[in-house]
């Protein structure tokens, strides 16, 4: 008998000692998975003790058939289980860890059963097991990612149907998804105009924070500069605000509105988008937080004339920024100067220049109302390059030579 045939026969004899132990090994695998894989013990008992044990037996018998040179058993079972785990939300790393634990249990048992002089047979079986494990992992990963993509596509389709009011109940039924009785609708945008890629990263970070809060029941739809997120309406706004707060920039600007039913989502989404558009600071904003700005921005017939109040300032560096900072600092010239990193006299000189150019004094009640409303419209205007020499609201511009430190009244 040739050496290769002898090694093969030895491997078959050693593997055959596993045959009476298949059911026991399946129970050991389930026990170790429960002890060593985080979250495994939270799976339904029937899944752990019946379905996963059956999959383990299927894998061990497939290994034994392969050793004897018989046709491999259907690997479709593993693909089907992987797609189911993706649908149930089990992380892929935990799923794959389960298969590696199973292979480890089999190899440990073979080592215990090996007799003196069977080292070559054990090495041969180890190589066979590793090759089989590789094939299973490749198929399981592919099936899991395909199932995850299908699931994400279904969730995305449901989010789109809700936001557009396009028969969400039919979409949910077609994909086996459930609708909430009501939704908290969030519109997220980046604080500054950024690339769509940066905006999507911001949305992903927000979703990672919100998913545990919603126990995974979160829908989203990306947009060019942020996106919409749908949460069950029972979730408290304060909890959402806490999850979205971040010490590391950029934190999103978030508009929030509530829909009492799935049919109310489109209107709530539009309100949330408008809230996010007029809000000028990161964080979560409700309608009452930006009520004046929201109301002003919706007055379409007077908006062009109101917005035109700032046009005389376009060619004057620092003036628009100074007005914005002056209002943000509650008309405190010294705080405004600190925010702009200029002398308080420069603030006074700029405000006087604003009055000369626009005919509106930002230090009066009437001026505060008009210029504050104009700044709101300026902020929500479609993005585009600012006129030469102008500054974005709330951002200091480079001072010109006219910003001299002439004495000004205190």
SEFIGU-995303 format. One record per residue (C-alpha): x, z, y. Coordinates in steps of 0.5 Angstrom, whole numbers. Each point is the difference from the previous one (the first is absolute). Last residue first. Layout:
<r c1="X" c3="Z" c2="Y"/>
...
***
This chain:
<r c1="-38" c3="50" c2="207"/>
<r c1="0" c3="-6" c2="6"/>
<r c1="5" c3="-5" c2="-2"/>
<r c1="7" c3="-1" c2="2"/>
<r c1="3" c3="-6" c2="-2"/>
<r c1="4" c3="0" c2="-7"/>
<r c1="0" c3="-8" c2="-1"/>
<r c1="-4" c3="-3" c2="-5"/>
<r c1="0" c3="-7" c2="4"/>
<r c1="6" c3="-2" c2="-3"/>
<r c1="-4" c3="0" c2="-7"/>
<r c1="-1" c3="5" c2="-5"/>
<r c1="1" c3="-3" c2="-7"/>
<r c1="-7" c3="1" c2="-3"/>
<r c1="-3" c3="6" c2="-3"/>
<r c1="-5" c3="0" c2="-6"/>
<r c1="-7" c3="3" c2="0"/>
<r c1="-3" c3="-7" c2="2"/>
<r c1="4" c3="-6" c2="-2"/>
<r c1="5" c3="-2" c2="6"/>
<r c1="0" c3="-5" c2="4"/>
<r c1="6" c3="-4" c2="3"/>
<r c1="-2" c3="-7" c2="-3"/>
<r c1="-7" c3="0" c2="-3"/>
<r c1="-1" c3="3" c2="-6"/>
<r c1="1" c3="-4" c2="-7"/>
<r c1="-7" c3="0" c2="-4"/>
<r c1="-4" c3="5" c2="-3"/>
<r c1="-8" c3="-1" c2="1"/>
<r c1="-2" c3="5" c2="5"/>
<r c1="-1" c3="7" c2="-2"/>
<r c1="5" c3="4" c2="4"/>
<r c1="-2" c3="-4" c2="6"/>
<r c1="-7" c3="1" c2="-1"/>
<r c1="2" c3="8" c2="0"/>
<r c1="4" c3="-1" c2="6"/>
<r c1="-5" c3="-3" c2="4"/>
<r c1="-5" c3="6" c2="-2"/>
<r c1="6" c3="5" c2="3"/>
<r c1="1" c3="-4" c2="6"/>
<r c1="-8" c3="0" c2="2"/>
<r c1="-1" c3="7" c2="-2"/>
<r c1="6" c3="3" c2="3"/>
<r c1="0" c3="-4" c2="6"/>
<r c1="-7" c3="3" c2="1"/>
<r c1="2" c3="7" c2="-1"/>
<r c1="6" c3="-1" c2="5"/>
<r c1="7" c3="0" c2="-1"/>
<r c1="0" c3="-7" c2="-4"/>
<r c1="-1" c3="-3" c2="7"/>
<r c1="-3" c3="-7" c2="0"/>
<r c1="1" c3="-5" c2="5"/>
<r c1="4" c3="-4" c2="-6"/>
<r c1="6" c3="-2" c2="3"/>
<r c1="1" c3="6" c2="5"/>
<r c1="-3" c3="5" c2="-4"/>
<r c1="5" c3="-2" c2="-6"/>
<r c1="5" c3="1" c2="5"/>
<r c1="-2" c3="7" c2="2"/>
<r c1="0" c3="2" c2="-7"/>
<r c1="7" c3="-3" c2="-1"/>
<r c1="3" c3="4" c2="6"/>
<r c1="-3" c3="6" c2="-2"/>
<r c1="3" c3="-1" c2="-7"/>
<r c1="7" c3="-1" c2="3"/>
<r c1="-1" c3="6" c2="4"/>
<r c1="-1" c3="4" c2="-7"/>
<r c1="7" c3="-3" c2="-2"/>
<r c1="0" c3="-4" c2="-6"/>
<r c1="0" c3="1" c2="-8"/>
<r c1="-6" c3="-3" c2="-1"/>
<r c1="-3" c3="6" c2="-4"/>
<r c1="4" c3="5" c2="5"/>
<r c1="-3" c3="-4" c2="6"/>
<r c1="-7" c3="1" c2="-2"/>
<r c1="1" c3="7" c2="-2"/>
<r c1="2" c3="1" c2="7"/>
<r c1="-6" c3="-4" c2="3"/>
<r c1="-5" c3="3" c2="-4"/>
<r c1="-6" c3="-4" c2="1"/>
<r c1="-3" c3="2" c2="-7"/>
<r c1="7" c3="-2" c2="-4"/>
<r c1="-3" c3="-6" c2="-3"/>
<r c1="-3" c3="-2" c2="6"/>
<r c1="6" c3="0" c2="4"/>
<r c1="4" c3="-4" c2="-6"/>
<r c1="-5" c3="-5" c2="0"/>
<r c1="1" c3="-1" c2="7"/>
<r c1="7" c3="0" c2="0"/>
<r c1="0" c3="-5" c2="-6"/>
<r c1="-4" c3="-5" c2="4"/>
<r c1="5" c3="1" c2="6"/>
<r c1="7" c3="0" c2="-4"/>
<r c1="2" c3="-7" c2="2"/>
<r c1="-5" c3="-4" c2="5"/>
<r c1="-2" c3="-7" c2="-2"/>
<r c1="-6" c3="2" c2="-4"/>
<r c1="-2" c3="5" c2="5"/>
<r c1="-5" c3="-5" c2="4"/>
<r c1="-3" c3="-1" c2="-7"/>
<r c1="-2" c3="7" c2="-1"/>
<r c1="-7" c3="0" c2="3"/>
<r c1="-1" c3="-7" c2="-4"/>
<r c1="-2" c3="5" c2="-6"/>
<r c1="-6" c3="2" c2="4"/>
<r c1="-2" c3="-7" c2="1"/>
<r c1="1" c3="-3" c2="-7"/>
<r c1="-4" c3="6" c2="-3"/>
<r c1="-6" c3="0" c2="4"/>
<r c1="-4" c3="-5" c2="-4"/>
<r c1="3" c3="3" c2="-7"/>
<r c1="-2" c3="7" c2="1"/>
<r c1="3" c3="3" c2="-7"/>
<r c1="7" c3="2" c2="3"/>
<r c1="-4" c3="5" c2="5"/>
<r c1="-4" c3="3" c2="-6"/>
<r c1="6" c3="1" c2="-4"/>
<r c1="4" c3="3" c2="5"/>
<r c1="-5" c3="5" c2="2"/>
<r c1="-1" c3="2" c2="-7"/>
<r c1="7" c3="1" c2="-2"/>
<r c1="0" c3="6" c2="-4"/>
<r c1="-8" c3="0" c2="0"/>
<r c1="1" c3="-6" c2="-5"/>
<r c1="5" c3="3" c2="-5"/>
<r c1="7" c3="-1" c2="1"/>
<r c1="5" c3="2" c2="-6"/>
<r c1="8" c3="0" c2="2"/>
<r c1="4" c3="-4" c2="4"/>
<r c1="-1" c3="-1" c2="8"/>
<r c1="-3" c3="-5" c2="4"/>
<r c1="-7" c3="-1" c2="-3"/>
<r c1="-4" c3="-6" c2="3"/>
<r c1="1" c3="-4" c2="-6"/>
<r c1="-1" c3="5" c2="-6"/>
<r c1="-6" c3="2" c2="3"/>
<r c1="-2" c3="-8" c2="0"/>
<r c1="2" c3="0" c2="-7"/>
<r c1="-4" c3="6" c2="-2"/>
<r c1="-6" c3="-3" c2="3"/>
<r c1="0" c3="-6" c2="-3"/>
<r c1="1" c3="3" c2="-7"/>
<r c1="-6" c3="5" c2="1"/>
<r c1="-4" c3="-6" c2="1"/>
<r c1="3" c3="-4" c2="-6"/>
<r c1="-1" c3="7" c2="-4"/>
<r c1="-7" c3="1" c2="1"/>
<r c1="-3" c3="-4" c2="-6"/>
<r c1="4" c3="5" c2="-4"/>
<r c1="-4" c3="6" c2="3"/>
<r c1="1" c3="5" c2="5"/>
<r c1="6" c3="-3" c2="3"/>
<r c1="5" c3="4" c2="4"/>
<r c1="5" c3="-2" c2="5"/>
<r c1="8" c3="1" c2="1"/>
<r c1="5" c3="-3" c2="4"/>
<r c1="7" c3="1" c2="-2"/>
<r c1="7" c3="-1" c2="4"/>
<r c1="5" c3="0" c2="-6"/>
<r c1="6" c3="4" c2="0"/>
<r c1="7" c3="-4" c2="1"/>
<r c1="3" c3="5" c2="0"/>
<r c1="2" c3="6" c2="-4"/>
<r c1="-3" c3="7" c2="1"/>
<r c1="-7" c3="-3" c2="-3"/>
<r c1="-7" c3="1" c2="1"/>
<r c1="-4" c3="-4" c2="-5"/>
<r c1="-2" c3="5" c2="-5"/>
<r c1="-1" c3="5" c2="6"/>
<r c1="-5" c3="-5" c2="3"/>
<r c1="-4" c3="-1" c2="-7"/>
<r c1="-1" c3="8" c2="-1"/>
<r c1="-2" c3="0" c2="7"/>
<r c1="-5" c3="-5" c2="-1"/>
<r c1="-3" c3="3" c2="-6"/>
<r c1="-1" c3="-4" c2="-6"/>
<r c1="-8" c3="-1" c2="-2"/>
<r c1="0" c3="-7" c2="3"/>
<r c1="4" c3="-3" c2="-6"/>
<r c1="6" c3="-3" c2="2"/>
<r c1="0" c3="-8" c2="3"/>
<r c1="7" c3="-2" c2="3"/>
<r c1="1" c3="-6" c2="5"/>
<r c1="6" c3="-3" c2="2"/>
<r c1="6" c3="0" c2="4"/>
<r c1="3" c3="-6" c2="5"/>
<r c1="-2" c3="-6" c2="-4"/>
<r c1="-5" c3="3" c2="-5"/>
<r c1="0" c3="4" c2="-6"/>
<r c1="-6" c3="1" c2="-4"/>
<r c1="-1" c3="7" c2="-3"/>
<r c1="-4" c3="4" c2="-5"/>
<r c1="1" c3="8" c2="-2"/>
<r c1="-3" c3="3" c2="-6"/>
<r c1="7" c3="3" c2="-2"/>
<r c1="-2" c3="7" c2="0"/>
<r c1="-2" c3="-1" c2="7"/>
<r c1="5" c3="5" c2="3"/>
<r c1="5" c3="-3" c2="-6"/>
<r c1="-1" c3="-7" c2="3"/>
<r c1="1" c3="2" c2="7"/>
<r c1="7" c3="1" c2="1"/>
<r c1="2" c3="-6" c2="-4"/>
<r c1="-5" c3="-4" c2="3"/>
<r c1="3" c3="2" c2="7"/>
<r c1="7" c3="-2" c2="-2"/>
<r c1="-3" c3="-7" c2="-3"/>
<r c1="-3" c3="-1" c2="7"/>
<r c1="7" c3="1" c2="4"/>
<r c1="3" c3="-5" c2="-5"/>
<r c1="-5" c3="-5" c2="1"/>
<r c1="1" c3="1" c2="8"/>
<r c1="7" c3="-1" c2="-1"/>
<r c1="-1" c3="-6" c2="-4"/>
<r c1="-5" c3="-3" c2="5"/>
<r c1="6" c3="0" c2="5"/>
<r c1="-1" c3="5" c2="6"/>
<r c1="-4" c3="1" c2="6"/>
<r c1="1" c3="8" c2="2"/>
<r c1="-4" c3="6" c2="-3"/>
<r c1="-1" c3="-4" c2="-6"/>
<r c1="-8" c3="0" c2="-2"/>
<r c1="-5" c3="3" c2="-5"/>
<r c1="-7" c3="0" c2="0"/>
<r c1="-3" c3="5" c2="-4"/>
<r c1="-7" c3="0" c2="-3"/>
<r c1="-3" c3="6" c2="-3"/>
<r c1="-5" c3="-2" c2="-5"/>
<r c1="-7" c3="1" c2="-3"/>
<r c1="-4" c3="1" c2="-6"/>
<r c1="6" c3="-3" c2="-4"/>
<r c1="0" c3="-6" c2="-4"/>
<r c1="3" c3="0" c2="-7"/>
<r c1="4" c3="-6" c2="-3"/>
<r c1="-2" c3="-3" c2="-7"/>
<r c1="3" c3="-7" c2="3"/>
<r c1="-6" c3="-4" c2="0"/>
<r c1="-4" c3="7" c2="2"/>
<r c1="4" c3="1" c2="6"/>
<r c1="0" c3="-7" c2="3"/>
<r c1="-8" c3="0" c2="-1"/>
<r c1="0" c3="6" c2="4"/>
<r c1="4" c3="-2" c2="5"/>
<r c1="-4" c3="-6" c2="2"/>
<r c1="4" c3="-3" c2="6"/>
<r c1="-1" c3="5" c2="5"/>
<r c1="7" c3="-2" c2="3"/>
<r c1="4" c3="7" c2="-1"/>
<r c1="-4" c3="1" c2="-6"/>
<r c1="2" c3="-6" c2="-3"/>
<r c1="7" c3="0" c2="2"/>
<r c1="1" c3="7" c2="-3"/>
<r c1="-4" c3="-3" c2="-7"/>
<r c1="5" c3="-6" c2="0"/>
<r c1="6" c3="5" c2="1"/>
<r c1="-2" c3="4" c2="-5"/>
<r c1="-1" c3="-6" c2="-5"/>
<r c1="7" c3="-2" c2="2"/>
<r c1="3" c3="6" c2="-1"/>
<r c1="-3" c3="1" c2="-7"/>
<r c1="2" c3="-7" c2="-2"/>
<r c1="7" c3="1" c2="3"/>
<r c1="0" c3="7" c2="-4"/>
<r c1="-2" c3="-4" c2="-7"/>
<r c1="5" c3="-5" c2="1"/>
<r c1="5" c3="6" c2="2"/>
<r c1="-2" c3="4" c2="-7"/>
<r c1="0" c3="-7" c2="-4"/>
<r c1="7" c3="-2" c2="2"/>
<r c1="3" c3="8" c2="-1"/>
<r c1="-3" c3="0" c2="-7"/>
<r c1="2" c3="-6" c2="-2"/>
<r c1="8" c3="1" c2="2"/>
<r c1="-1" c3="7" c2="-2"/>
<r c1="-2" c3="-2" c2="-7"/>
<r c1="5" c3="-5" c2="-1"/>
<r c1="6" c3="5" c2="2"/>
<r c1="-3" c3="5" c2="-4"/>
<r c1="0" c3="-5" c2="-6"/>
<r c1="8" c3="-2" c2="2"/>
<r c1="1" c3="8" c2="0"/>
<r c1="-3" c3="1" c2="-7"/>
<r c1="3" c3="-5" c2="-3"/>
<r c1="7" c3="2" c2="3"/>
<r c1="-1" c3="7" c2="-3"/>
<r c1="-3" c3="-2" c2="-7"/>
<r c1="7" c3="-4" c2="0"/>
<r c1="4" c3="6" c2="2"/>
<r c1="-4" c3="5" c2="-5"/>
<r c1="1" c3="-5" c2="-6"/>
<r c1="8" c3="0" c2="2"/>
<r c1="0" c3="7" c2="0"/>
<r c1="-3" c3="1" c2="-7"/>
<r c1="6" c3="3" c2="-3"/>
<r c1="-3" c3="7" c2="0"/>
<r c1="-7" c3="0" c2="0"/>
<r c1="-5" c3="-2" c2="6"/>
<r c1="-6" c3="4" c2="1"/>
<r c1="2" c3="4" c2="6"/>
<r c1="2" c3="-6" c2="3"/>
<r c1="-6" c3="-4" c2="-1"/>
<r c1="-4" c3="5" c2="3"/>
<r c1="4" c3="0" c2="6"/>
<r c1="-1" c3="-7" c2="0"/>
<r c1="-7" c3="0" c2="0"/>
<r c1="-1" c3="6" c2="5"/>
<r c1="5" c3="-4" c2="5"/>
<r c1="-4" c3="-6" c2="-1"/>
<r c1="-7" c3="3" c2="2"/>
<r c1="4" c3="4" c2="6"/>
<r c1="2" c3="-7" c2="2"/>
<r c1="-8" c3="-3" c2="0"/>
<r c1="-2" c3="6" c2="4"/>
<r c1="5" c3="-1" c2="5"/>
<r c1="-3" c3="-7" c2="1"/>
<r c1="-7" c3="3" c2="2"/>
<r c1="3" c3="5" c2="4"/>
<r c1="4" c3="-5" c2="4"/>
<r c1="-6" c3="-4" c2="1"/>
<r c1="-4" c3="5" c2="3"/>
<r c1="-7" c3="2" c2="-3"/>
<r c1="-5" c3="-3" c2="5"/>
<r c1="-6" c3="-1" c2="-5"/>
<r c1="1" c3="-8" c2="1"/>
<r c1="7" c3="0" c2="-1"/>
<r c1="-1" c3="4" c2="-6"/>
<r c1="-5" c3="-5" c2="-3"/>
<r c1="4" c3="-6" c2="1"/>
<r c1="6" c3="4" c2="-4"/>
<r c1="-5" c3="2" c2="-5"/>
<r c1="-2" c3="-8" c2="-1"/>
<r c1="8" c3="-2" c2="0"/>
<r c1="2" c3="5" c2="-5"/>
<r c1="-6" c3="-2" c2="-5"/>
<r c1="2" c3="-7" c2="2"/>
<r c1="6" c3="1" c2="-4"/>
<r c1="-3" c3="-2" c2="-6"/>
<r c1="4" c3="2" c2="-7"/>
<r c1="6" c3="-3" c2="-1"/>
<r c1="1" c3="-5" c2="-6"/>
<r c1="3" c3="3" c2="-6"/>
<r c1="8" c3="1" c2="0"/>
<r c1="0" c3="7" c2="-3"/>
<r c1="3" c3="3" c2="6"/>
<r c1="-6" c3="-4" c2="4"/>
<r c1="-5" c3="3" c2="-4"/>
<r c1="3" c3="7" c2="1"/>
<r c1="0" c3="-1" c2="8"/>
<r c1="-7" c3="-2" c2="0"/>
<r c1="-2" c3="6" c2="-4"/>
<r c1="3" c3="4" c2="5"/>
<r c1="-3" c3="-4" c2="6"/>
<r c1="-7" c3="1" c2="-3"/>
<r c1="1" c3="7" c2="-1"/>
<r c1="2" c3="1" c2="7"/>
<r c1="-6" c3="-4" c2="2"/>
<r c1="-5" c3="4" c2="-4"/>
<r c1="3" c3="7" c2="3"/>
<r c1="-1" c3="-3" c2="7"/>
<r c1="-7" c3="-2" c2="-2"/>
<r c1="-2" c3="6" c2="-4"/>
<r c1="3" c3="7" c2="3"/>
<r c1="2" c3="-2" c2="7"/>
<r c1="-6" c3="-5" c2="1"/>
<r c1="-5" c3="5" c2="-3"/>
<r c1="3" c3="6" c2="4"/>
<r c1="-1" c3="-4" c2="7"/>
<r c1="7" c3="0" c2="3"/>
<r c1="2" c3="6" c2="4"/>
<r c1="5" c3="2" c2="-5"/>
<r c1="4" c3="-6" c2="2"/>
<r c1="1" c3="1" c2="7"/>
<r c1="7" c3="1" c2="0"/>
<r c1="3" c3="-2" c2="-7"/>
<r c1="4" c3="5" c2="-4"/>
<r c1="-5" c3="4" c2="-3"/>
<r c1="-6" c3="-4" c2="-1"/>
<r c1="5" c3="-6" c2="-2"/>
<r c1="3" c3="5" c2="-5"/>
<r c1="-6" c3="2" c2="-4"/>
<r c1="-3" c3="-8" c2="0"/>
<r c1="7" c3="-2" c2="-3"/>
<r c1="-1" c3="6" c2="-5"/>
<r c1="-7" c3="-2" c2="-2"/>
<r c1="2" c3="-7" c2="-1"/>
<r c1="6" c3="2" c2="-4"/>
<r c1="-5" c3="4" c2="-5"/>
<r c1="-4" c3="-6" c2="-1"/>
<r c1="6" c3="-4" c2="-2"/>
<r c1="3" c3="5" c2="-4"/>
<r c1="-1" c3="-3" c2="-7"/>
<r c1="3" c3="-7" c2="2"/>
<r c1="6" c3="3" c2="4"/>
<r c1="4" c3="0" c2="-7"/>
<r c1="-1" c3="-7" c2="0"/>
<r c1="5" c3="-1" c2="6"/>
<r c1="6" c3="3" c2="-4"/>
<r c1="-2" c3="-5" c2="-6"/>
<r c1="0" c3="-6" c2="4"/>
<r c1="6" c3="2" c2="4"/>
<r c1="4" c3="0" c2="-6"/>
<r c1="-3" c3="-7" c2="-3"/>
<r c1="2" c3="-3" c2="7"/>
<r c1="7" c3="3" c2="-1"/>
<r c1="1" c3="-2" c2="-7"/>
<r c1="-2" c3="-7" c2="2"/>
<r c1="5" c3="0" c2="6"/>
<r c1="5" c3="2" c2="-5"/>
<r c1="-1" c3="-5" c2="-5"/>
<r c1="-3" c3="2" c2="-7"/>
***
